[in-house]
């Protein structure tokens, strides 16, 4: 689990609209791997199994600084709360290698200057 700047909600929504089915197996694997570390929603108490697990990448500026990470953020969509960010080392390594040669596996990039709302 990693602390980081919250992801912009427009980015979270776009990911859910375009990637959820593609990442279905990865999401289930991640839930199983990190379930014991996941927290309930601090606002409504929704349990980790009932939260939305979203595949994400940190902001575009984090990658050249060596701080880029790929993983899954848990969200309570009703409370609009991001709870935990779980880094997936293998996905991070693949993305780091791609970005080192000027490419990316992601088509939904966001910037640290983007508003969270």
LUMFI-898802 format. One record per residue: residue in one letter; x, z, y of N, C-alpha, C in turn. Coordinates in steps of 0.001 Angstrom, whole numbers, padded with zeros to 6 digits, always signed. Layout:
REM LUMFI-898802
aXZYXZYXZY/...
***
This chain:
REM LUMFI-898802
x+000853+000000-001172+000000+000000+000000+000895+000000+001229/x+000467-000714+002243+001285-000864+003438+000417-000696+004673/x+000974-000035+005663+000304+000021+006955+000696-001214+007737/x-000248-001789+008418+000046-002948+009253-001040-003072+010312/x-000797-003962+011227-001791-004263+012249-003043-004781+011548/x-004237-004375+012004-005453-004916+011366-005502-006442+011482/x-006087-007051+010489-006248-008495+010483-007435-008853+011376/x-007367-009961+012123-008531-010366+012934-009744-010627+012034/x-010898-010159+012457-012105-010324+011641-012473-011785+011453/x-012202-012629+012435-012514-014054+012257-011661-014638+011128/x-010412-014152+010981-009537-014578+009898-010086-014092+008551/x-010471-012820+008473-011044-012264+007243-012260-013085+006817/x-013139-013384+007757-014359-014150+007447-014028-015561+006980/x-013060-016210+007633-012672-017563+007223-012072-017552+005822/x-011273-016546+005511-010702-016434+004166-011824-016304+003146/x-012773-015437+003413-013880-015243+002472-014702-016516+002294/x-014867-017275+003346-015642-018515+003270-014920-019601+002478/x-013587-019568+002467-012842-020677+001887-012031-020354+000641/x-011711-019086+000393-010762-018776-000672-011273-017872-001776/x-012354-017178-001605-012725-016122-002539-012790-016616-003990/x-013417-017750-004240-013524-018221-005622-012153-018604-006187/x-011291-019150-005353-009948-019536-005777-009133-018320-006194/x-009313-017197-005506-008539-016000-005772-009268-015013-006678/x-010359-015411-007302-011158-014500-008122-010359-013740-009159/x-009557-014444-009940-008762-013778-010982-007713-012865-010369/x-007079-013296-009283-006073-012470-008616-006693-011204-008045/x-007894-011334-007509-008579-010170-006946-008857-009153-008049/x-009335-009601-009184-009625-008679-010285-008347-008017-010793/x-007265-008777-010893-005982-008218-011318-005500-007179-010311/x-005608-007497-009025-005172-006582-007972-006012-005313-007964/x-007320-005459-008140-008180-004273-008221-007730-003362-009363/x-007433-003947-010501-007004-003145-011644-005653-002484-011379/x-004746-003220-010746-003403-002703-010490-003387-001590-009438/x-004176-001748-008386-004110-000824-007251-005305+000122-007136/x-006215+000078-008085-007441+000867-007996-007191+002340-007694/x-006220+002933-008365-005955+004364-008192-005386+004706-006812/x-004873+003713-006097-004313+003943-004767-005304+003598-003657/x-006373+002913-004005-007337+002449-003005-008206+003607-002518/x-008541+003550-001246-009364+004580-000619-010788+004076-000390/x-011702+005011-000350-013090+004701+000000-013175+004419+001505/x-014253+003814+001920-014475+003568+003348-014579+004917+004069/x-013782+005129+005103-013837+006405+005806-015121+006597+006618/x-015848+005513+006845-017069+005595+007653-018303+005883+006800/x-018492+005132+005702-019714+005280+004912-019468+005842+003509/x-018194+005911+003093-017874+006462+001783-017947+005474+000631/x-018192+004189+000926-018254+003182-000144-016959+003222-000948/x-017079+003236-002265-015934+003344-003161-015151+002035-003259/x-013862+002109-003635-013017+000921-003706-013604-000231-004526/x-014271+000083-005652-014860-000987-006466-015965-001734-005730/x-016557-001095-004745-017656-001707-004000-017218-002337-002687/x-015934-002199-002356-015403-002828-001142-015109-004300-001418/x-014900-005055-000365-014495-006453-000480-012974-006505-000432/x-012381-007112-001446-010929-007264-001523-010611-008693-001090/x-009846-008832+000002-009621-010135+000625-008147-010529+000526/x-007851-011741+000003-006459-012211-000031-006023-012608+001383/x-004893-012042+001843-004455-012260+003223-002943-012436+003307/x-002523-012954+004449-001109-013024+004827-000974-012417+006211/x+000157-011767+006455+000378-011205+007779+000555-012337+008802/x+000583-011966+010069+000645-012933+011174+001835-013881+011046/x+001668-015071+011591+002692-016113+011500+004044-015637+012042/x+004045-014776+013060+005303-014304+013659+006075-013362+012749/x+005404-012749+011774+006084-011784+010908+007041-012442+009915/x+006785-013678+009575+007596-014337+008547+009015-014642+009005/x+009239-015220+010201+010630-015453+010628+011424-014160+010825/x+010733-013055+011082+011400-011761+011264+011708-011078+009932/x+011308-011701+008827+011518-011098+007517+010507-010006+007200/x+009412-009940+007958+008393-008907+007776+007097-009454+007189/x+007056-010739+006879+005847-011356+006358+005482-010813+004986/x+004184-010651+004768+003702-010139+003487+002403-010840+003102/x+002230-011049+001816+000987-011561+001251+000410-010467+000377/x-000901-010384+000344-001520-009372-000489-003022-009363-000328/x-003596-008179-000462-005048-008026-000400-005389-006844+000491/x-006348-007045+001385-006845-005965+002227-008240-005588+001721/x-008505-004282+001649-009839-003834+001270-010647-003636+002545/x-011880-004121+002507-012740-004072+003691-014134-003589+003327/x-014692-002790+004201-016112-002471+004125-016778-003399+005136/x-017440-004398+004643-018019-005406+005521-019175-004842+006344/x-019895-003860+005804-021009-003268+006549-020509-002464+007742/x-019437-001712+007555-018891-000878+008634-017868-001637+009486/x-017491-002824+009007-016471-003639+009666-015169-002834+009789/x-014762-002265+008630-013574-001424+008576-012594-001972+007550/x-011329-002112+007957-010258-002473+007033-009589-001176+006591/x-009428-001009+005289-009001+000283+004780-007558+000271+004266/x-007269-000515+003257-005931-000562+002667-005417-001996+002628/x-004096-002137+002747-003448-003429+002558-002450-003263+001426/x-002694-003979+000330-001823-003930-000836-000980-005196-000881/x+000330-005030-000777+001254-006160-000813+001417-006605-002253/x+001332-007910-002462+001545-008502-003786+002920-009168-003723/x+003892-008561-004381+005288-008998-004263+005517-010447-004675/x+004887-010887-005743+005100-012256-006213+004557-013277-005203/x+003359-013030-004685+002801-013926-003666+003660-013920-002401/x+004160-012744-002020+005018-012639-000837+006293-013444-001031/x+006906-013346-002197+008141-014078-002468+007909-015590-002424/x+006831-016036-003034+006518-017475-003005+006305-017969-001581/x+005560-017201-000807+005289-017602+000576+006562-017565+001417/x+007415-016585+001196+008690-016487+001920+009543-017716+001652/x+009609-018131+000407+010400-019313+000044+009843-020568+000701/x+008531-020716+000710+007927-021882+001359+008209-021895+002860/x+008029-020758+003500+008218-020692+004957+009674-020890+005343/x+010599-020566+004463+012021-020763+004734+012369-022245+004882/x+011559-023112+004277+011790-024560+004388+010741-025230+005279/x+010067-024412+006098+009116-024949+007071+007752-025297+006516/x+007404-024777+005358+006103-025047+004756+005321-023747+004622/x+004096-023862+004164+003271-022690+003905+002200-023060+002899/x+001836-022113+002063+000736-022341+001136-000598-022082+001834/x-000526-021547+003040-001731-021132+003758-002136-022160+004813/x-003422-022399+004905-003924-023263+005965-004676-022458+007024/x-004801-021161+006803-005474-020277+007743-004448-019313+008333/x-003758-019762+009360-002739-018936+009977-003328-018179+011157/x-002738-017039+011482-003178-016280+012646-001954-015686+013333/x-002135-015277+014584-001048-014783+015396-001253-013315+015757/x-000144-012630+016003-000227-011239+016443-000972-011093+017764/x-001056-012173+018518-001765-012124+019806-003280-012330+019644/x-003735-012679+018441-005162-012843+018211-005874-011498+018303/x-007037-011443+018929-007770-010188+018991-008286-009794+017603/x-008367-008502+017340-008843-008012+016048-010316-008327+015885/x-011077-008184+016915-012535-008437+016837-012804-009868+016595/
***
